[in-house]
Amino acid sequence: EITLIPGETTELFFTSVAAELKLDKTKLDAYYQEFSHYPEAGIYADTYYVPYGISEKHFIHFLLSASEKKYQDISEKIYGNYNEKQWLNVLIIASIIQKEAANTEEMPLVSSVIYNRLKKGMPLQMDGTLNYGKYSHVKVTPERIKNDTSRFNTYKYKGLPHMPIGAVSFNAIIAAIKPAKTNYLYFMKNAQGVHDFTESYRTHRKNIRKAR
């Protein structure tokens, strides 16, 4: 039983799988890059049952095949087709939602903030986009925001990152496709561990002071 948790990166997932199944991580990485349609999030966040002794190549084929079928089924039910370029955009937004939302109920709200900021030409300025690759569980600091020059740094660059941040769940995918209809542009985690959403920067600043 192998579980890829929502939000996790392939970097850390393959490290865990390699140790658990005694596989070669370098080969897992290589086969993923060779066969996956997506640079990240090509494997759907789910639990998979694989036989002991499976090879790296068959392991990747199995997970990618199951994930592609899942993505295709969802896309065809909603859009009537499965377009990889369109779906990559869905996965990028869904992966940000996955990293940022405190729970599934918040996901459509976080999605609305992403779309609202993009529409206004505002940078996303979301910490979760910097939790890519080996940084999946690393706290984002002001120094990291200042020094990270990758396209994942949505404080430095406008628009979406060039690829997803990590694995996504069904709820995050649906939220990416169907955001809530709001005017929210900001959100801040409160003392209860969930987020306060707001339309104005002034109210957002109050929420920041309250959280501190």
Disulfide bonds with the S-S distance in Angstrom:
none
